[in-house]
Amino acid sequence: MHSRSHTGRVTSLSIAEAAERTGLTAHTLRYYERDGLLLGEVHRASSGHRRYTDADLRWIEMVTRLRATGMPIRDVRRYAALVRDGDGNEADRLALLLAHRELVERQLAEVTSHLRAIDYKIALYENTLDKSA
């Protein structure tokens, strides 16, 4: 399904434009497609060049968020396969995302703890400098 621009024409982007929009490289976009991380094959123009729709970009953004929060490729692939399979597997999708959310929350707590330690050291140095000023 292609999205329509305000002029009524189908919106699609080249791989270079999609790379710029997503912040990924063209190589990464090709890898995501080849490795089954997308919801389907990216539409191709008559020239054979990939054409990315807004729906493709929204899914790529989700994949990017999952990867940026540490979800392994195999789990992203599994999630994409569940979504591709359509209705009826929402419980499996939910379980996968809940497990990942738990991992992200643990990582966030750990990073927050590290930040508190850094803040403590900063306060020590600021106090030392205030006293010597």
TIGU-259819 format. One record per residue: x, y, z of N, C-alpha, C, O in turn. Coordinates in nm, 4 decimals, decimal comma, always signed. Layout:
! TIGU-259819
   n_east  n_north     n_up  ca_east ca_north    ca_up   c_east  c_north     c_up   o_east  o_north     o_up
        X        Y        Z        X        Y        Z        X        Y        Z        X        Y        Z
...
***
This chain:
! TIGU-259819
   n_east  n_north     n_up  ca_east ca_north    ca_up   c_east  c_north     c_up   o_east  o_north     o_up
  +0,0838  -0,1178  +0,0000  +0,0000  +0,0000  +0,0000  +0,0883  +0,1241  +0,0000  +0,1726  +0,1418  +0,0879
  +0,0684  +0,2071  -0,0967  +0,1463  +0,3303  -0,1080  +0,0702  +0,4439  -0,0428  -0,0528  +0,4479  -0,0470
  +0,1430  +0,5354  +0,0171  +0,0774  +0,6534  +0,0719  +0,0666  +0,7559  -0,0402  +0,1419  +0,7532  -0,1374
  -0,0271  +0,8443  -0,0240  -0,0482  +0,9464  -0,1258  -0,0049  +1,0817  -0,0713  -0,0317  +1,1157  +0,0439
  +0,0617  +1,1571  -0,1551  +0,1025  +1,2918  -0,1148  -0,0174  +1,3853  -0,1270  -0,1252  +1,3446  -0,1704
  +0,0027  +1,5103  -0,0884  -0,1064  +1,6075  -0,0965  -0,1506  +1,6318  -0,2399  -0,2595  +1,6845  -0,2624
  -0,0688  +1,5948  -0,3364  -0,1054  +1,6120  -0,4768  -0,1800  +1,4897  -0,5298  -0,2240  +1,4886  -0,6447
  -0,1942  +1,3856  -0,4451  -0,2657  +1,2662  -0,4881  -0,1772  +1,1621  -0,5524  -0,2244  +1,0528  -0,5838
  -0,0504  +1,1925  -0,5730  +0,0411  +1,0958  -0,6335  +0,0963  +1,0030  -0,5263  +0,1043  +1,0392  -0,4089
  +0,1339  +0,8837  -0,5683  +0,1929  +0,7879  -0,4754  +0,3309  +0,8381  -0,4335  +0,4120  +0,8767  -0,5177
  +0,3568  +0,8371  -0,3024  +0,4851  +0,8804  -0,2492  +0,5778  +0,7599  -0,2420  +0,5431  +0,6580  -0,1824
  +0,6939  +0,7712  -0,3016  +0,7945  +0,6666  -0,2865  +0,9315  +0,7304  -0,2961  +0,9524  +0,8304  -0,3648
  +1,0254  +0,6673  -0,2232  +1,1601  +0,7223  -0,2147  +1,2615  +0,6225  -0,2690  +1,2441  +0,5013  -0,2566
  +1,3657  +0,6743  -0,3284  +1,4773  +0,5894  -0,3703  +1,5480  +0,5382  -0,2454  +1,5205  +0,5849  -0,1349
  +1,6378  +0,4436  -0,2625  +1,7117  +0,3913  -0,1481  +1,7986  +0,5015  -0,0849  +1,8147  +0,5053  +0,0371
  +1,8536  +0,5897  -0,1667  +1,9353  +0,6994  -0,1130  +1,8479  +0,7938  -0,0307  +1,8884  +0,8373  +0,0771
  +1,7291  +0,8255  -0,0803  +1,6375  +0,9127  -0,0065  +1,5892  +0,8453  +0,1224  +1,5792  +0,9096  +0,2269
  +1,5595  +0,7150  +0,1136  +1,5163  +0,6402  +0,2326  +1,6290  +0,6341  +0,3349  +1,6047  +0,6452  +0,4551
  +1,7508  +0,6167  +0,2880  +1,8662  +0,6134  +0,3787  +1,8790  +0,7471  +0,4501  +1,8993  +0,7515  +0,5714
  +1,8672  +0,8557  +0,3752  +1,8770  +0,9889  +0,4357  +1,7644  +1,0095  +0,5367  +1,7881  +1,0620  +0,6456
  +1,6443  +0,9695  +0,5025  +1,5280  +0,9902  +0,5903  +1,5390  +0,9079  +0,7186  +1,4997  +0,9544  +0,8255
  +1,5927  +0,7850  +0,7084  +1,5986  +0,6961  +0,8243  +1,7280  +0,7087  +0,9036  +1,7349  +0,6649  +1,0184
  +1,8308  +0,7683  +0,8431  +1,9602  +0,7765  +0,9096  +2,0408  +0,6478  +0,8975  +2,1450  +0,6333  +0,9614
  +1,9929  +0,5548  +0,8161  +2,0643  +0,4291  +0,7931  +2,1392  +0,4384  +0,6612  +2,1158  +0,5301  +0,5825
  +2,2279  +0,3450  +0,6371  +2,2966  +0,3415  +0,5080  +2,2141  +0,2592  +0,4096  +2,1295  +0,1792  +0,4495
  +2,2396  +0,2796  +0,2821  +2,1739  +0,1990  +0,1791  +2,2070  +0,0512  +0,2010  +2,1216  -0,0355  +0,1825
  +2,3307  +0,0235  +0,2403  +2,3724  -0,1139  +0,2684  +2,2846  -0,1758  +0,3780  +2,2397  -0,2897  +0,3651
  +2,2606  -0,1004  +0,4855  +2,1779  -0,1506  +0,5957  +2,0348  -0,1749  +0,5492  +1,9742  -0,2755  +0,5862
  +1,9804  -0,0848  +0,4693  +1,8444  -0,1039  +0,4176  +1,8354  -0,2314  +0,3332  +1,7396  -0,3078  +0,3450
  +1,9348  -0,2534  +0,2489  +1,9358  -0,3763  +0,1677  +1,9467  -0,4993  +0,2576  +1,8801  -0,6001  +0,2336
  +2,0310  -0,4911  +0,3614  +2,0475  -0,6016  +0,4553  +1,9162  -0,6319  +0,5265  +1,8766  -0,7480  +0,5368
  +1,8487  -0,5288  +0,5753  +1,7208  -0,5491  +0,6446  +1,6225  -0,6246  +0,5548  +1,5528  -0,7154  +0,6002
  +1,6177  -0,5864  +0,4288  +1,5264  -0,6535  +0,3363  +1,5705  -0,7979  +0,3122  +1,4891  -0,8900  +0,3196
  +1,6964  -0,8171  +0,2840  +1,7503  -0,9500  +0,2521  +1,7390  -1,0455  +0,3709  +1,7181  -1,1655  +0,3526
  +1,7529  -0,9920  +0,4929  +1,7558  -1,0776  +0,6108  +1,6175  -1,0992  +0,6736  +1,6073  -1,1576  +0,7814
  +1,5122  -1,0529  +0,6076  +1,3774  -1,0791  +0,6562  +1,3317  -0,9907  +0,7700  +1,2431  -1,0290  +0,8464
  +1,3912  -0,8717  +0,7826  +1,3533  -0,7816  +0,8908  +1,2405  -0,6869  +0,8510  +1,1825  -0,6197  +0,9362
  +1,2097  -0,6816  +0,7225  +1,1018  -0,5962  +0,6754  +0,9739  -0,6780  +0,6611  +0,9753  -0,8007  +0,6708
  +0,8647  -0,6086  +0,6380  +0,7353  -0,6775  +0,6303  +0,7128  -0,7442  +0,4958  +0,6195  -0,8229  +0,4799
  +0,7963  -0,7136  +0,4011  +0,7857  -0,7737  +0,2681  +0,8952  -0,7154  +0,1815  +0,9777  -0,6359  +0,2266
  +0,8938  -0,7565  +0,0573  +0,9922  -0,6997  -0,0352  +0,9554  -0,5556  -0,0639  +0,8380  -0,5212  -0,0778
  +1,0565  -0,4730  -0,0725  +1,0353  -0,3330  -0,1064  +0,9957  -0,3267  -0,2534  +1,0551  -0,3932  -0,3383
  +0,8934  -0,2448  -0,2817  +0,8476  -0,2271  -0,4198  +0,9641  -0,1802  -0,5069  +1,0527  -0,1075  -0,4619
  +0,9615  -0,2229  -0,6296  +1,0668  -0,1799  -0,7231  +1,0053  -0,1072  -0,8410  +0,8989  -0,1441  -0,8906
  +1,0736  -0,0046  -0,8840  +1,0332  +0,0689  -1,0038  +1,0593  -0,0186  -1,1259  +1,1249  -0,1222  -1,1152
  +1,0090  +0,0221  -1,2406  +1,0316  -0,0554  -1,3634  +1,1802  -0,0689  -1,3935  +1,2219  -0,1617  -1,4628
  +1,2600  +0,0236  -1,3414  +1,4053  +0,0181  -1,3599  +1,4709  -0,0884  -1,2712  +1,5879  -0,1220  -1,2896
  +1,3936  -0,1415  -1,1742  +1,4485  -0,2395  -1,0809  +1,4978  -0,1783  -0,9515  +1,5354  -0,2501  -0,8588
  +1,4980  -0,0450  -0,9441  +1,5428  +0,0229  -0,8230  +1,4343  +0,0184  -0,7157  +1,3151  +0,0302  -0,7441
  +1,4794  +0,0009  -0,5919  +1,3865  -0,0020  -0,4797  +1,3166  +0,1330  -0,4648  +1,3753  +0,2385  -0,4883
  +1,1888  +0,1264  -0,4248  +1,1096  +0,2451  -0,3964  +1,0422  +0,2246  -0,2615  +0,9592  +0,1349  -0,2461
  +1,0773  +0,3069  -0,1646  +1,0281  +0,2934  -0,0273  +0,9069  +0,3828  -0,0054  +0,9079  +0,5002  -0,0424
  +0,8019  +0,3263  +0,0551  +0,6813  +0,4019  +0,0874  +0,6893  +0,4517  +0,2319  +0,7790  +0,4137  +0,3071
  +0,5947  +0,5364  +0,2686  +0,5871  +0,5824  +0,4073  +0,5673  +0,4639  +0,5018  +0,6237  +0,4616  +0,6111
  +0,4878  +0,3661  +0,4601  +0,4663  +0,2466  +0,5439  +0,5980  +0,1714  +0,5637  +0,6264  +0,1243  +0,6738
  +0,6785  +0,1598  +0,4574  +0,8109  +0,0963  +0,4700  +0,8954  +0,1727  +0,5719  +0,9603  +0,1124  +0,6574
  +0,8941  +0,3050  +0,5622  +0,9766  +0,3872  +0,6510  +0,9304  +0,3773  +0,7958  +1,0134  +0,3763  +0,8867
  +0,7992  +0,3700  +0,8189  +0,7488  +0,3536  +0,9559  +0,7957  +0,2203  +1,0140  +0,8354  +0,2140  +1,1304
  +0,7914  +0,1139  +0,9338  +0,8369  -0,0160  +0,9823  +0,9881  -0,0128  +1,0080  +1,0344  -0,0639  +1,1100
  +1,0642  +0,0459  +0,9175  +1,2096  +0,0559  +0,9345  +1,2416  +0,1331  +1,0623  +1,3361  +0,0985  +1,1332
  +1,1635  +0,2378  +1,0926  +1,1840  +0,3121  +1,2168  +1,1628  +0,2208  +1,3375  +1,2378  +0,2289  +1,4348
  +1,0615  +0,1340  +1,3322  +1,0366  +0,0411  +1,4427  +1,1533  -0,0572  +1,4555  +1,2010  -0,0828  +1,5661
  +1,1984  -0,1113  +1,3447  +1,3127  -0,2034  +1,3463  +1,4349  -0,1333  +1,4049  +1,5078  -0,1918  +1,4850
  +1,4573  -0,0083  +1,3654  +1,5709  +0,0690  +1,4155  +1,5612  +0,0879  +1,5662  +1,6617  +0,0781  +1,6366
  +1,4412  +0,1147  +1,6160  +1,4223  +0,1312  +1,7607  +1,4474  -0,0003  +1,8344  +1,5107  -0,0019  +1,9400
  +1,3982  -0,1085  +1,7790  +1,4204  -0,2392  +1,8427  +1,5697  -0,2717  +1,8474  +1,6208  -0,3171  +1,9498
  +1,6391  -0,2481  +1,7361  +1,7833  -0,2752  +1,7314  +1,8595  -0,1807  +1,8254  +1,9522  -0,2233  +1,8943
  +1,8205  -0,0525  +1,8281  +1,8902  +0,0458  +1,9115  +1,8736  +0,0150  +2,0601  +1,9554  +0,0573  +2,1418
  +1,7695  -0,0576  +2,0948  +1,7471  -0,0951  +2,2345  +1,7957  -0,2365  +2,2630  +1,7649  -0,2938  +2,3675
  +1,8716  -0,2920  +2,1696  +1,9401  -0,4183  +2,1959  +1,8670  -0,5446  +2,1562  +1,9110  -0,6538  +2,1922
  +1,7566  -0,5341  +2,0830  +1,6888  -0,6568  +2,0419  +1,7756  -0,7294  +1,9388  +1,8168  -0,6700  +1,8392
  +1,8034  -0,8584  +1,9631  +1,8846  -0,9337  +1,8665  +1,8147  -0,9449  +1,7306  +1,6919  -0,9457  +1,7222
  +1,8949  -0,9534  +1,6255  +1,8413  -0,9668  +1,4892  +1,7413  -1,0816  +1,4820  +1,6362  -1,0674  +1,4196
  +1,7720  -1,1955  +1,5448  +1,6813  -1,3116  +1,5360  +1,5436  -1,2793  +1,5927  +1,4428  -1,3285  +1,5420
  +1,5382  -1,1962  +1,6988  +1,4094  -1,1588  +1,7569  +1,3367  -1,0574  +1,6693  +1,2143  -1,0629  +1,6569
  +1,4105  -0,9653  +1,6087  +1,3482  -0,8709  +1,5151  +1,2909  -0,9493  +1,3976  +1,1792  -0,9228  +1,3534
  +1,3670  -1,0455  +1,3472  +1,3207  -1,1291  +1,2361  +1,1937  -1,2046  +1,2746  +1,0996  -1,2135  +1,1958
  +1,1918  -1,2589  +1,3966  +1,0740  -1,3311  +1,4463  +0,9538  -1,2375  +1,4570  +0,8431  -1,2737  +1,4173
  +0,9754  -1,1175  +1,5103  +0,8674  -1,0203  +1,5223  +0,8130  -0,9829  +1,3838  +0,6916  -0,9794  +1,3634
  +0,9019  -0,9554  +1,2904  +0,8597  -0,9213  +1,1537  +0,7800  -1,0365  +1,0924  +0,6795  -1,0129  +1,0254
  +0,8234  -1,1606  +1,1146  +0,7519  -1,2764  +1,0604  +0,6117  -1,2853  +1,1208  +0,5153  -1,3149  +1,0502
  +0,6004  -1,2598  +1,2505  +0,4690  -1,2625  +1,3153  +0,3770  -1,1561  +1,2565  +0,2597  -1,1826  +1,2304
  +0,4299  -1,0364  +1,2359  +0,3491  -0,9286  +1,1778  +0,3095  -0,9648  +1,0348  +0,1949  -0,9444  +0,9950
  +0,4040  -1,0183  +0,9579  +0,3738  -1,0595  +0,8200  +0,2644  -1,1650  +0,8165  +0,1815  -1,1658  +0,7255
  +0,2637  -1,2547  +0,9157  +0,1644  -1,3634  +0,9182  +0,0235  -1,3128  +0,9435  -0,0728  -1,3854  +0,9191
  +0,0092  -1,1914  +0,9912  -0,1231  -1,1320  +1,0073  -0,1894  -1,1653  +1,1392  -0,1257  -1,2119  +1,2336
  -0,3183  -1,1403  +1,1431  -0,3972  -1,1576  +1,2647  -0,3904  -1,3003  +1,3181  -0,3719  -1,3969  +1,2440
  -0,4064  -1,3092  +1,4513  -0,4129  -1,4400  +1,5150  -0,2924  -1,4743  +1,5999  -0,2950  -1,5719  +1,6748
  -0,1855  -1,3944  +1,5893  -0,0651  -1,4230  +1,6684  -0,0265  -1,3059  +1,7580  +0,0894  -1,2919  +1,7969
  -0,1245  -1,2222  +1,7904  -0,0969  -1,1038  +1,8707  -0,0377  -1,1384  +2,0072  +0,0457  -1,0642  +2,0591
  -0,0803  -1,2511  +2,0658  -0,0246  -1,2916  +2,1959  +0,1251  -1,3188  +2,1847  +0,2010  -1,2865  +2,2761
  +0,1678  -1,3775  +2,0742  +0,3104  -1,4034  +2,0526  +0,3868  -1,2721  +2,0337  +0,4972  -1,2552  +2,0856
  +0,3272  -1,1807  +1,9595  +0,3905  -1,0497  +1,9390  +0,4045  -0,9774  +2,0723  +0,5098  -0,9218  +2,1034
  +0,2973  -0,9789  +2,1503  +0,2979  -0,9120  +2,2801  +0,4042  -0,9721  +2,3715  +0,4776  -0,8989  +2,4377
  +0,4126  -1,1041  +2,3754  +0,5110  -1,1713  +2,4607  +0,6533  -1,1310  +2,4214  +0,7373  -1,1056  +2,5078
  +0,6795  -1,1254  +2,2926  +0,8130  -1,0882  +2,2446  +0,8454  -0,9450  +2,2857  +0,9556  -0,9177  +2,3333
  +0,7499  -0,8528  +2,2676  +0,7743  -0,7135  +2,3018  +0,7830  -0,6919  +2,4527  +0,8626  -0,6099  +2,4985
  +0,7028  -0,7640  +2,5304  +0,7105  -0,7516  +2,6763  +0,8454  -0,7998  +2,7287  +0,9036  -0,7378  +2,8178
  +0,8947  -0,9095  +2,6738  +1,0262  -0,9608  +2,7153  +1,1346  -0,8588  +2,6811  +1,2257  -0,8354  +2,7605
  +1,1244  -0,7988  +2,5637  +1,2239  -0,6990  +2,5242  +1,2124  -0,5748  +2,6125  +1,3138  -0,5180  +2,6529
  +1,0907  -0,5329  +2,6423  +1,0698  -0,4161  +2,7286  +1,1351  -0,4378  +2,8650  +1,1960  -0,3464  +2,9206
  +1,1222  -0,5573  +2,9176  +1,1831  -0,5899  +3,0471  +1,3356  -0,5729  +3,0401  +1,3966  -0,5164  +3,1308
  +1,3951  -0,6217  +2,9333  +1,5392  -0,6061  +2,9131  +1,5775  -0,4585  +2,9053  +1,6751  -0,4158  +2,9669
  +1,5007  -0,3816  +2,8299  +1,5300  -0,2386  +2,8140  +1,5179  -0,1676  +2,9484  +1,5994  -0,0810  +2,9802
  +1,4169  -0,2035  +3,0275  +1,4019  -0,1410  +3,1595  +1,5205  -0,1729  +3,2505  +1,5654  -0,0863  +3,3256
  +1,5714  -0,2956  +3,2448  +1,6902  -0,3307  +3,3252  +1,8113  -0,2499  +3,2796  +1,8869  -0,1989  +3,3622
  +1,8295  -0,2384  +3,1486  +1,9419  -0,1606  +3,0959  +1,9299  -0,0139  +3,1352  +2,0292  +0,0497  +3,1703
  +1,8083  +0,0394  +3,1294  +1,7856  +0,1786  +3,1661  +1,8178  +0,2018  +3,3139  +1,8775  +0,3035  +3,3492
  +1,7791  +0,1095  +3,3985  +1,8093  +0,1211  +3,5416  +1,9603  +0,1195  +3,5637  +2,0115  +0,1955  +3,6459
  +2,0306  +0,0349  +3,4922  +2,1766  +0,0267  +3,5058  +2,2423  +0,1569  +3,4596  +2,3311  +0,2092  +3,5268
  +2,1988  +0,2083  +3,3460  +2,2552  +0,3337  +3,2953  +2,2225  +0,4484  +3,3905  +2,3068  +0,5353  +3,4133
  +2,1025  +0,4499  +3,4459  +2,0644  +0,5527  +3,5425  +2,1547  +0,5472  +3,6654  +2,1943  +0,6511  +3,7181
  +2,1870  +0,4272  +3,7108  +2,2783  +0,4107  +3,8235  +2,4169  +0,4660  +3,7895  +2,4793  +0,5327  +3,8721
  +2,4641  +0,4387  +3,6703  +2,5937  +0,4931  +3,6271  +2,5893  +0,6459  +3,6224  +2,6848  +0,7130  +3,6616
  +2,4780  +0,6995  +3,5741  +2,4640  +0,8446  +3,5655  +2,4668  +0,9073  +3,7047  +2,5273  +1,0128  +3,7237
  +2,4033  +0,8446  +3,7999  +2,4056  +0,8963  +3,9378  +2,5487  +0,8996  +3,9920  +2,5872  +0,9952  +4,0593
  +2,6269  +0,7963  +3,9632  +2,7668  +0,7931  +4,0084  +2,8465  +0,9056  +3,9432  +2,9295  +0,9688  +4,0085
  +2,8220  +0,9306  +3,8161  +2,8910  +1,0397  +3,7462  +2,8492  +1,1740  +3,8054  +2,9332  +1,2611  +3,8281
  +2,7186  +1,1906  +3,8303  +2,6696  +1,3145  +3,8908  +2,7335  +1,3389  +4,0273  +2,7655  +1,4526  +4,0617
  +2,7519  +1,2327  +4,1045  +2,8153  +1,2429  +4,2363  +2,9576  +1,2973  +4,2224  +2,9983  +1,3881  +4,2948
  +3,0320  +1,2399  +4,1279  +3,1697  +1,2856  +4,1064  +3,1729  +1,4306  +4,0587  +3,2578  +1,5087  +4,1018
  +3,0812  +1,4659  +3,9707  +3,0746  +1,6046  +3,9226  +3,0510  +1,6988  +4,0399  +3,1153  +1,8032  +4,0495
  +2,9592  +1,6626  +4,1292  +2,9294  +1,7464  +4,2460  +3,0528  +1,7620  +4,3351  +3,0781  +1,8703  +4,3879
  +3,1295  +1,6537  +4,3517  +3,2522  +1,6622  +4,4307  +3,3494  +1,7639  +4,3708  +3,4046  +1,8474  +4,4425
  +3,3699  +1,7565  +4,2388  +3,4631  +1,8488  +4,1724  +3,4108  +1,9917  +4,1774  +3,4882  +2,0852  +4,1979
  +3,2799  +2,0095  +4,1589  +3,2231  +2,1442  +4,1648  +3,2404  +2,2032  +4,3044  +3,2735  +2,3210  +4,3181
  +3,2184  +2,1228  +4,4076  +3,2369  +2,1704  +4,5451  +3,3834  +2,2062  +4,5730  +3,4128  +2,3067  +4,6377
  +3,4743  +2,1223  +4,5228  +3,6167  +2,1490  +4,5407  +3,6549  +2,2800  +4,4739  +3,7280  +2,3605  +4,5316
  +3,6063  +2,3012  +4,3536  +3,6378  +2,4249  +4,2800  +3,5724  +2,5458  +4,3447  +3,6321  +2,6534  +4,3481
  +3,4508  +2,5306  +4,3962  +3,3819  +2,6410  +4,4660  +3,4603  +2,6842  +4,5899  +3,4703  +2,8034  +4,6189
  +3,5151  +2,5886  +4,6618  +3,5901  +2,6198  +4,7837  +3,7216  +2,6897  +4,7533  +3,7688  +2,7713  +4,8324
  +3,7810  +2,6577  +4,6383  +3,9106  +2,7182  +4,6055  +3,8945  +2,8524  +4,5347  +3,9925  +2,9241  +4,5142
  +3,7732  +2,8859  +4,4981  +3,7500  +3,0133  +4,4262  +3,7358  +3,1306  +4,5200  +3,7160  +3,2435  +4,4752
***
